[in-house]
C-alpha cells in the first residue's frame, strides 16, 4: 500500500525532502506520491502540517 496526498495539501514542500525514495514530487496543483517508489515509511505523514499524506 502506498501513501497518497489528498486535497488538504498546501504545497509547503515539507514532505518532499523527507522521502527516502524520492517518491514525492510537485504535481500540477499539489505534491504527489509515485506509488511504485513509495515504501510506506510514513516520513511524509509525520512531517506534514495538515495531515495530507495518508495510506491509500
CHARMM-style PDB file with segment names, atoms N, HN, CA, C and O in Angstrom:
ATOM      1  N   UNK     1       0.845  -1.176   0.000  1.00  0.00      PROA
ATOM      2  CA  UNK     1       0.000   0.000   0.000  1.00  0.00      PROA
ATOM      3  C   UNK     1       0.892   1.242   0.000  1.00  0.00      PROA
ATOM      4  O   UNK     1       1.887   1.295   0.724  1.00  0.00      PROA
ATOM      5  N   UNK     2       0.547   2.209  -0.786  1.00  0.00      PROA
ATOM      6  HN  UNK     2      -0.260   2.166  -1.374  1.00  0.00      PROA
ATOM      7  CA  UNK     2       1.354   3.426  -0.890  1.00  0.00      PROA
ATOM      8  C   UNK     2       0.614   4.618  -0.285  1.00  0.00      PROA
ATOM      9  O   UNK     2      -0.613   4.623  -0.188  1.00  0.00      PROA
ATOM     10  N   UNK     3       1.375   5.612   0.112  1.00  0.00      PROA
ATOM     11  HN  UNK     3       2.372   5.608   0.033  1.00  0.00      PROA
ATOM     12  CA  UNK     3       0.773   6.844   0.580  1.00  0.00      PROA
ATOM     13  C   UNK     3       0.265   7.647  -0.604  1.00  0.00      PROA
ATOM     14  O   UNK     3       0.812   7.559  -1.703  1.00  0.00      PROA
ATOM     15  N   UNK     4      -0.774   8.422  -0.380  1.00  0.00      PROA
ATOM     16  HN  UNK     4      -1.218   8.493   0.513  1.00  0.00      PROA
ATOM     17  CA  UNK     4      -1.271   9.393  -1.346  1.00  0.00      PROA
ATOM     18  C   UNK     4      -1.403  10.725  -0.609  1.00  0.00      PROA
ATOM     19  O   UNK     4      -1.507  10.758   0.618  1.00  0.00      PROA
ATOM     20  N   UNK     5      -1.399  11.798  -1.354  1.00  0.00      PROA
ATOM     21  HN  UNK     5      -1.315  11.772  -2.350  1.00  0.00      PROA
ATOM     22  CA  UNK     5      -1.546  13.126  -0.761  1.00  0.00      PROA
ATOM     23  C   UNK     5      -2.902  13.658  -1.190  1.00  0.00      PROA
ATOM     24  O   UNK     5      -3.206  13.718  -2.381  1.00  0.00      PROA
ATOM     25  N   UNK     6      -3.719  14.046  -0.214  1.00  0.00      PROA
ATOM     26  HN  UNK     6      -3.473  13.998   0.754  1.00  0.00      PROA
ATOM     27  CA  UNK     6      -5.074  14.495  -0.538  1.00  0.00      PROA
ATOM     28  C   UNK     6      -5.131  16.006  -0.767  1.00  0.00      PROA
ATOM     29  O   UNK     6      -4.113  16.694  -0.701  1.00  0.00      PROA
ATOM     30  N   UNK     7      -6.334  16.507  -1.034  1.00  0.00      PROA
ATOM     31  HN  UNK     7      -7.161  15.948  -1.087  1.00  0.00      PROA
ATOM     32  CA  UNK     7      -6.533  17.907  -1.382  1.00  0.00      PROA
ATOM     33  C   UNK     7      -6.249  18.884  -0.242  1.00  0.00      PROA
ATOM     34  O   UNK     7      -6.277  20.097  -0.452  1.00  0.00      PROA
ATOM     35  N   UNK     8      -5.981  18.382   0.943  1.00  0.00      PROA
ATOM     36  HN  UNK     8      -5.958  17.397   1.114  1.00  0.00      PROA
ATOM     37  CA  UNK     8      -5.607  19.253   2.060  1.00  0.00      PROA
ATOM     38  C   UNK     8      -4.198  19.823   1.888  1.00  0.00      PROA
ATOM     39  O   UNK     8      -3.807  20.741   2.609  1.00  0.00      PROA
ATOM     40  N   UNK     9      -3.438  19.283   0.937  1.00  0.00      PROA
ATOM     41  HN  UNK     9      -3.756  18.538   0.351  1.00  0.00      PROA
ATOM     42  CA  UNK     9      -2.059  19.721   0.693  1.00  0.00      PROA
ATOM     43  C   UNK     9      -2.009  21.227   0.442  1.00  0.00      PROA
ATOM     44  O   UNK     9      -2.768  21.758  -0.368  1.00  0.00      PROA
ATOM     45  N   UNK    10      -1.108  21.903   1.147  1.00  0.00      PROA
ATOM     46  HN  UNK    10      -0.492  21.472   1.806  1.00  0.00      PROA
ATOM     47  CA  UNK    10      -0.941  23.354   0.995  1.00  0.00      PROA
ATOM     48  C   UNK    10       0.337  23.707   0.235  1.00  0.00      PROA
ATOM     49  O   UNK    10       0.755  24.865   0.224  1.00  0.00      PROA
ATOM     50  N   UNK    11       0.955  22.714  -0.398  1.00  0.00      PROA
ATOM     51  HN  UNK    11       0.616  21.774  -0.390  1.00  0.00      PROA
ATOM     52  CA  UNK    11       2.167  22.912  -1.203  1.00  0.00      PROA
ATOM     53  C   UNK    11       3.322  23.543  -0.434  1.00  0.00      PROA
ATOM     54  O   UNK    11       4.069  24.353  -0.982  1.00  0.00      PROA
ATOM     55  N   UNK    12       3.464  23.177   0.814  1.00  0.00      PROA
ATOM     56  HN  UNK    12       2.857  22.519   1.259  1.00  0.00      PROA
ATOM     57  CA  UNK    12       4.548  23.736   1.624  1.00  0.00      PROA
ATOM     58  C   UNK    12       5.896  23.106   1.298  1.00  0.00      PROA
ATOM     59  O   UNK    12       6.942  23.715   1.522  1.00  0.00      PROA
ATOM     60  N   UNK    13       5.870  21.874   0.763  1.00  0.00      PROA
ATOM     61  HN  UNK    13       5.020  21.379   0.580  1.00  0.00      PROA
ATOM     62  CA  UNK    13       7.101  21.203   0.375  1.00  0.00      PROA
ATOM     63  C   UNK    13       7.823  20.479   1.496  1.00  0.00      PROA
ATOM     64  O   UNK    13       8.917  19.959   1.277  1.00  0.00      PROA
ATOM     65  N   UNK    14       7.258  20.429   2.670  1.00  0.00      PROA
ATOM     66  HN  UNK    14       6.370  20.852   2.848  1.00  0.00      PROA
ATOM     67  CA  UNK    14       7.926  19.778   3.802  1.00  0.00      PROA
ATOM     68  C   UNK    14       8.133  18.286   3.568  1.00  0.00      PROA
ATOM     69  O   UNK    14       9.122  17.721   4.035  1.00  0.00      PROA
ATOM     70  N   UNK    15       7.228  17.652   2.862  1.00  0.00      PROA
ATOM     71  HN  UNK    15       6.425  18.111   2.483  1.00  0.00      PROA
ATOM     72  CA  UNK    15       7.276  16.203   2.666  1.00  0.00      PROA
ATOM     73  C   UNK    15       8.339  15.752   1.669  1.00  0.00      PROA
ATOM     74  O   UNK    15       8.952  14.699   1.846  1.00  0.00      PROA
ATOM     75  N   UNK    16       8.555  16.529   0.643  1.00  0.00      PROA
ATOM     76  HN  UNK    16       8.057  17.384   0.499  1.00  0.00      PROA
ATOM     77  CA  UNK    16       9.447  16.099  -0.445  1.00  0.00      PROA
ATOM     78  C   UNK    16      10.851  15.719   0.031  1.00  0.00      PROA
ATOM     79  O   UNK    16      11.317  14.632  -0.313  1.00  0.00      PROA
ATOM     80  N   UNK    17      11.541  16.548   0.796  1.00  0.00      PROA
ATOM     81  HN  UNK    17      11.163  17.430   1.075  1.00  0.00      PROA
ATOM     82  CA  UNK    17      12.896  16.149   1.220  1.00  0.00      PROA
ATOM     83  C   UNK    17      12.931  15.033   2.255  1.00  0.00      PROA
ATOM     84  O   UNK    17      13.977  14.416   2.459  1.00  0.00      PROA
ATOM     85  N   UNK    18      11.816  14.765   2.906  1.00  0.00      PROA
ATOM     86  HN  UNK    18      10.967  15.265   2.741  1.00  0.00      PROA
ATOM     87  CA  UNK    18      11.757  13.702   3.910  1.00  0.00      PROA
ATOM     88  C   UNK    18      11.655  12.314   3.299  1.00  0.00      PROA
ATOM     89  O   UNK    18      11.969  11.326   3.964  1.00  0.00      PROA
ATOM     90  N   UNK    19      11.225  12.218   2.050  1.00  0.00      PROA
ATOM     91  HN  UNK    19      10.970  13.020   1.510  1.00  0.00      PROA
ATOM     92  CA  UNK    19      11.014  10.916   1.422  1.00  0.00      PROA
ATOM     93  C   UNK    19      12.346  10.263   1.061  1.00  0.00      PROA
ATOM     94  O   UNK    19      13.102  10.806   0.255  1.00  0.00      PROA
ATOM     95  N   UNK    20      12.644   9.093   1.656  1.00  0.00      PROA
ATOM     96  HN  UNK    20      12.030   8.653   2.311  1.00  0.00      PROA
ATOM     97  CA  UNK    20      13.934   8.439   1.405  1.00  0.00      PROA
ATOM     98  C   UNK    20      14.062   7.844   0.002  1.00  0.00      PROA
ATOM     99  O   UNK    20      15.171   7.562  -0.453  1.00  0.00      PROA
ATOM    100  N   UNK    21      12.936   7.651  -0.682  1.00  0.00      PROA
ATOM    101  HN  UNK    21      12.036   7.879  -0.313  1.00  0.00      PROA
ATOM    102  CA  UNK    21      12.988   7.063  -2.023  1.00  0.00      PROA
ATOM    103  C   UNK    21      12.683   8.087  -3.120  1.00  0.00      PROA
ATOM    104  O   UNK    21      12.566   7.730  -4.292  1.00  0.00      PROA
ATOM    105  N   UNK    22      12.557   9.344  -2.741  1.00  0.00      PROA
ATOM    106  HN  UNK    22      12.653   9.635  -1.789  1.00  0.00      PROA
ATOM    107  CA  UNK    22      12.267  10.435  -3.691  1.00  0.00      PROA
ATOM    108  C   UNK    22      10.992  10.172  -4.474  1.00  0.00      PROA
ATOM    109  O   UNK    22      10.914  10.475  -5.665  1.00  0.00      PROA
ATOM    110  N   UNK    23       9.988   9.603  -3.801  1.00  0.00      PROA
ATOM    111  HN  UNK    23      10.052   9.357  -2.834  1.00  0.00      PROA
ATOM    112  CA  UNK    23       8.715   9.271  -4.434  1.00  0.00      PROA
ATOM    113  C   UNK    23       7.765  10.460  -4.504  1.00  0.00      PROA
ATOM    114  O   UNK    23       6.730  10.383  -5.165  1.00  0.00      PROA
ATOM    115  N   UNK    24       8.099  11.555  -3.834  1.00  0.00      PROA
ATOM    116  HN  UNK    24       8.940  11.618  -3.297  1.00  0.00      PROA
ATOM    117  CA  UNK    24       7.215  12.718  -3.787  1.00  0.00      PROA
ATOM    118  C   UNK    24       7.755  13.818  -4.693  1.00  0.00      PROA
ATOM    119  O   UNK    24       8.920  14.206  -4.614  1.00  0.00      PROA
ATOM    120  N   UNK    25       6.867  14.306  -5.553  1.00  0.00      PROA
ATOM    121  HN  UNK    25       5.920  13.990  -5.617  1.00  0.00      PROA
ATOM    122  CA  UNK    25       7.231  15.403  -6.457  1.00  0.00      PROA
ATOM    123  C   UNK    25       6.076  16.400  -6.510  1.00  0.00      PROA
ATOM    124  O   UNK    25       4.944  16.086  -6.143  1.00  0.00      PROA
ATOM    125  N   UNK    26       6.387  17.594  -6.972  1.00  0.00      PROA
ATOM    126  HN  UNK    26       7.306  17.849  -7.270  1.00  0.00      PROA
ATOM    127  CA  UNK    26       5.360  18.620  -7.116  1.00  0.00      PROA
ATOM    128  C   UNK    26       4.609  18.381  -8.409  1.00  0.00      PROA
ATOM    129  O   UNK    26       5.192  18.418  -9.492  1.00  0.00      PROA
ATOM    130  N   UNK    27       3.316  18.136  -8.294  1.00  0.00      PROA
ATOM    131  HN  UNK    27       2.842  18.105  -7.414  1.00  0.00      PROA
ATOM    132  CA  UNK    27       2.464  17.951  -9.463  1.00  0.00      PROA
ATOM    133  C   UNK    27       1.955  19.291  -9.959  1.00  0.00      PROA
ATOM    134  O   UNK    27       2.486  20.337  -9.585  1.00  0.00      PROA
ATOM    135  N   UNK    28       0.936  19.267 -10.793  1.00  0.00      PROA
ATOM    136  HN  UNK    28       0.505  18.417 -11.097  1.00  0.00      PROA
ATOM    137  CA  UNK    28       0.389  20.499 -11.344  1.00  0.00      PROA
ATOM    138  C   UNK    28      -0.276  21.376 -10.293  1.00  0.00      PROA
ATOM    139  O   UNK    28      -0.170  22.601 -10.349  1.00  0.00      PROA
ATOM    140  N   UNK    29      -0.965  20.754  -9.328  1.00  0.00      PROA
ATOM    141  HN  UNK    29      -1.051  19.758  -9.282  1.00  0.00      PROA
ATOM    142  CA  UNK    29      -1.678  21.532  -8.324  1.00  0.00      PROA
ATOM    143  C   UNK    29      -1.219  21.280  -6.893  1.00  0.00      PROA
ATOM    144  O   UNK    29      -1.426  22.120  -6.017  1.00  0.00      PROA
ATOM    145  N   UNK    30      -0.596  20.123  -6.650  1.00  0.00      PROA
ATOM    146  HN  UNK    30      -0.428  19.440  -7.361  1.00  0.00      PROA
ATOM    147  CA  UNK    30      -0.125  19.793  -5.306  1.00  0.00      PROA
ATOM    148  C   UNK    30       0.928  18.694  -5.413  1.00  0.00      PROA
ATOM    149  O   UNK    30       1.194  18.182  -6.500  1.00  0.00      PROA
ATOM    150  N   UNK    31       1.514  18.344  -4.296  1.00  0.00      PROA
ATOM    151  HN  UNK    31       1.297  18.760  -3.412  1.00  0.00      PROA
ATOM    152  CA  UNK    31       2.510  17.271  -4.301  1.00  0.00      PROA
ATOM    153  C   UNK    31       1.830  15.928  -4.525  1.00  0.00      PROA
ATOM    154  O   UNK    31       0.690  15.719  -4.110  1.00  0.00      PROA
ATOM    155  N   UNK    32       2.542  15.023  -5.186  1.00  0.00      PROA
ATOM    156  HN  UNK    32       3.468  15.193  -5.522  1.00  0.00      PROA
ATOM    157  CA  UNK    32       2.019  13.697  -5.484  1.00  0.00      PROA
ATOM    158  C   UNK    32       3.045  12.639  -5.104  1.00  0.00      PROA
ATOM    159  O   UNK    32       4.243  12.915  -5.043  1.00  0.00      PROA
ATOM    160  N   UNK    33       2.566  11.430  -4.851  1.00  0.00      PROA
ATOM    161  HN  UNK    33       1.593  11.206  -4.900  1.00  0.00      PROA
ATOM    162  CA  UNK    33       3.418  10.302  -4.482  1.00  0.00      PROA
ATOM    163  C   UNK    33       3.419   9.288  -5.621  1.00  0.00      PROA
ATOM    164  O   UNK    33       2.361   8.904  -6.120  1.00  0.00      PROA
ATOM    165  N   UNK    34       4.609   8.859  -6.029  1.00  0.00      PROA
ATOM    166  HN  UNK    34       5.468   9.171  -5.624  1.00  0.00      PROA
ATOM    167  CA  UNK    34       4.746   7.788  -7.012  1.00  0.00      PROA
ATOM    168  C   UNK    34       4.569   6.477  -6.251  1.00  0.00      PROA
ATOM    169  O   UNK    34       5.449   6.066  -5.495  1.00  0.00      PROA
ATOM    170  N   UNK    35       3.434   5.832  -6.453  1.00  0.00      PROA
ATOM    171  HN  UNK    35       2.719   6.166  -7.067  1.00  0.00      PROA
ATOM    172  CA  UNK    35       3.106   4.611  -5.710  1.00  0.00      PROA
ATOM    173  C   UNK    35       4.134   3.507  -5.915  1.00  0.00      PROA
ATOM    174  O   UNK    35       4.358   2.702  -5.011  1.00  0.00      PROA
ATOM    175  N   UNK    36       4.752   3.455  -7.067  1.00  0.00      PROA
ATOM    176  HN  UNK    36       4.570   4.109  -7.801  1.00  0.00      PROA
ATOM    177  CA  UNK    36       5.740   2.411  -7.351  1.00  0.00      PROA
ATOM    178  C   UNK    36       7.020   2.619  -6.544  1.00  0.00      PROA
ATOM    179  O   UNK    36       7.737   1.657  -6.267  1.00  0.00      PROA
ATOM    180  N   UNK    37       7.311   3.848  -6.169  1.00  0.00      PROA
ATOM    181  HN  UNK    37       6.729   4.629  -6.394  1.00  0.00      PROA
ATOM    182  CA  UNK    37       8.538   4.152  -5.430  1.00  0.00      PROA
ATOM    183  C   UNK    37       8.307   4.250  -3.917  1.00  0.00      PROA
ATOM    184  O   UNK    37       9.259   4.170  -3.141  1.00  0.00      PROA
ATOM    185  N   UNK    38       7.069   4.420  -3.502  1.00  0.00      PROA
ATOM    186  HN  UNK    38       6.296   4.485  -4.133  1.00  0.00      PROA
ATOM    187  CA  UNK    38       6.746   4.580  -2.077  1.00  0.00      PROA
ATOM    188  C   UNK    38       6.977   3.270  -1.329  1.00  0.00      PROA
ATOM    189  O   UNK    38       6.568   2.201  -1.783  1.00  0.00      PROA
ATOM    190  N   UNK    39       7.643   3.369  -0.171  1.00  0.00      PROA
ATOM    191  HN  UNK    39       7.976   4.237   0.197  1.00  0.00      PROA
ATOM    192  CA  UNK    39       7.911   2.194   0.660  1.00  0.00      PROA
ATOM    193  C   UNK    39       7.109   2.222   1.966  1.00  0.00      PROA
ATOM    194  O   UNK    39       7.414   1.482   2.902  1.00  0.00      PROA
ATOM    195  N   UNK    40       6.102   3.063   2.022  1.00  0.00      PROA
ATOM    196  HN  UNK    40       5.855   3.664   1.262  1.00  0.00      PROA
ATOM    197  CA  UNK    40       5.197   3.139   3.173  1.00  0.00      PROA
ATOM    198  C   UNK    40       5.898   3.435   4.499  1.00  0.00      PROA
ATOM    199  O   UNK    40       5.512   2.907   5.542  1.00  0.00      PROA
ATOM    200  N   UNK    41       6.908   4.263   4.454  1.00  0.00      PROA
ATOM    201  HN  UNK    41       7.221   4.692   3.606  1.00  0.00      PROA
ATOM    202  CA  UNK    41       7.661   4.536   5.682  1.00  0.00      PROA
ATOM    203  C   UNK    41       6.962   5.535   6.603  1.00  0.00      PROA
ATOM    204  O   UNK    41       7.198   5.535   7.811  1.00  0.00      PROA
ATOM    205  N   UNK    42       6.094   6.394   6.034  1.00  0.00      PROA
ATOM    206  HN  UNK    42       5.901   6.393   5.052  1.00  0.00      PROA
ATOM    207  CA  UNK    42       5.368   7.358   6.846  1.00  0.00      PROA
ATOM    208  C   UNK    42       6.110   8.641   7.138  1.00  0.00      PROA
ATOM    209  O   UNK    42       5.602   9.478   7.886  1.00  0.00      PROA
ATOM    210  N   UNK    43       7.291   8.830   6.579  1.00  0.00      PROA
ATOM    211  HN  UNK    43       7.703   8.151   5.972  1.00  0.00      PROA
ATOM    212  CA  UNK    43       8.060  10.049   6.833  1.00  0.00      PROA
ATOM    213  C   UNK    43       7.296  11.288   6.372  1.00  0.00      PROA
ATOM    214  O   UNK    43       7.331  12.328   7.030  1.00  0.00      PROA
ATOM    215  N   UNK    44       6.613  11.171   5.249  1.00  0.00      PROA
ATOM    216  HN  UNK    44       6.585  10.327   4.715  1.00  0.00      PROA
ATOM    217  CA  UNK    44       5.851  12.310   4.726  1.00  0.00      PROA
ATOM    218  C   UNK    44       4.688  12.662   5.661  1.00  0.00      PROA
ATOM    219  O   UNK    44       4.433  13.835   5.933  1.00  0.00      PROA
ATOM    220  N   UNK    45       4.001  11.649   6.139  1.00  0.00      PROA
ATOM    221  HN  UNK    45       4.209  10.696   5.918  1.00  0.00      PROA
ATOM    222  CA  UNK    45       2.858  11.865   7.019  1.00  0.00      PROA
ATOM    223  C   UNK    45       3.278  12.471   8.354  1.00  0.00      PROA
ATOM    224  O   UNK    45       2.553  13.285   8.927  1.00  0.00      PROA
ATOM    225  N   UNK    46       4.433  12.079   8.841  1.00  0.00      PROA
ATOM    226  HN  UNK    46       5.022  11.418   8.376  1.00  0.00      PROA
ATOM    227  CA  UNK    46       4.867  12.574  10.146  1.00  0.00      PROA
ATOM    228  C   UNK    46       5.300  14.030  10.115  1.00  0.00      PROA
ATOM    229  O   UNK    46       5.278  14.692  11.153  1.00  0.00      PROA
ATOM    230  N   UNK    47       5.692  14.551   8.957  1.00  0.00      PROA
ATOM    231  HN  UNK    47       5.710  14.014   8.114  1.00  0.00      PROA
ATOM    232  CA  UNK    47       6.174  15.928   8.853  1.00  0.00      PROA
ATOM    233  C   UNK    47       5.107  16.896   8.358  1.00  0.00      PROA
ATOM    234  O   UNK    47       5.247  18.106   8.541  1.00  0.00      PROA
ATOM    235  N   UNK    48       4.054  16.395   7.741  1.00  0.00      PROA
ATOM    236  HN  UNK    48       3.941  15.412   7.593  1.00  0.00      PROA
ATOM    237  CA  UNK    48       3.045  17.247   7.110  1.00  0.00      PROA
ATOM    238  C   UNK    48       2.245  18.044   8.152  1.00  0.00      PROA
ATOM    239  O   UNK    48       1.692  17.462   9.085  1.00  0.00      PROA
ATOM    240  N   UNK    49       2.185  19.379   7.993  1.00  0.00      PROA
ATOM    241  HN  UNK    49       2.634  19.852   7.235  1.00  0.00      PROA
ATOM    242  CA  UNK    49       1.444  20.193   8.970  1.00  0.00      PROA
ATOM    243  C   UNK    49      -0.083  20.101   8.847  1.00  0.00      PROA
ATOM    244  O   UNK    49      -0.803  20.524   9.751  1.00  0.00      PROA
ATOM    245  N   UNK    50      -0.580  19.549   7.726  1.00  0.00      PROA
ATOM    246  HN  UNK    50       0.004  19.206   6.991  1.00  0.00      PROA
ATOM    247  CA  UNK    50      -2.037  19.468   7.526  1.00  0.00      PROA
ATOM    248  C   UNK    50      -2.531  18.037   7.343  1.00  0.00      PROA
ATOM    249  O   UNK    50      -3.681  17.832   6.954  1.00  0.00      PROA
ATOM    250  N   UNK    51      -1.694  17.054   7.614  1.00  0.00      PROA
ATOM    251  HN  UNK    51      -0.760  17.221   7.931  1.00  0.00      PROA
ATOM    252  CA  UNK    51      -2.056  15.640   7.523  1.00  0.00      PROA
ATOM    253  C   UNK    51      -2.576  15.233   6.141  1.00  0.00      PROA
ATOM    254  O   UNK    51      -3.511  14.439   6.038  1.00  0.00      PROA
ATOM    255  N   UNK    52      -1.967  15.779   5.078  1.00  0.00      PROA
ATOM    256  HN  UNK    52      -1.208  16.423   5.163  1.00  0.00      PROA
ATOM    257  CA  UNK    52      -2.400  15.462   3.717  1.00  0.00      PROA
ATOM    258  C   UNK    52      -1.989  14.051   3.269  1.00  0.00      PROA
ATOM    259  O   UNK    52      -2.789  13.382   2.615  1.00  0.00      PROA
ATOM    260  N   UNK    53      -0.789  13.572   3.588  1.00  0.00      PROA
ATOM    261  HN  UNK    53      -0.139  14.115   4.120  1.00  0.00      PROA
ATOM    262  CA  UNK    53      -0.428  12.204   3.158  1.00  0.00      PROA
ATOM    263  C   UNK    53      -1.142  11.167   4.028  1.00  0.00      PROA
ATOM    264  O   UNK    53      -1.188  11.287   5.252  1.00  0.00      PROA
ATOM    265  N   UNK    54      -1.690  10.161   3.378  1.00  0.00      PROA
ATOM    266  HN  UNK    54      -1.653  10.064   2.383  1.00  0.00      PROA
ATOM    267  CA  UNK    54      -2.331   9.058   4.102  1.00  0.00      PROA
ATOM    268  C   UNK    54      -2.200   7.792   3.267  1.00  0.00      PROA
ATOM    269  O   UNK    54      -1.971   7.853   2.059  1.00  0.00      PROA
ATOM    270  N   UNK    55      -2.346   6.654   3.918  1.00  0.00      PROA
ATOM    271  HN  UNK    55      -2.532   6.605   4.899  1.00  0.00      PROA
ATOM    272  CA  UNK    55      -2.270   5.381   3.211  1.00  0.00      PROA
ATOM    273  C   UNK    55      -3.487   5.219   2.318  1.00  0.00      PROA
ATOM    274  O   UNK    55      -4.619   5.476   2.729  1.00  0.00      PROA
ATOM    275  N   UNK    56      -3.236   4.793   1.099  1.00  0.00      PROA
ATOM    276  HN  UNK    56      -2.316   4.585   0.765  1.00  0.00      PROA
ATOM    277  CA  UNK    56      -4.311   4.613   0.125  1.00  0.00      PROA
ATOM    278  C   UNK    56      -5.059   3.322   0.372  1.00  0.00      PROA
ATOM    279  OT1 UNK    56      -6.001   3.005  -0.354  1.00  0.00      PROA
TER     280      UNK     56
END
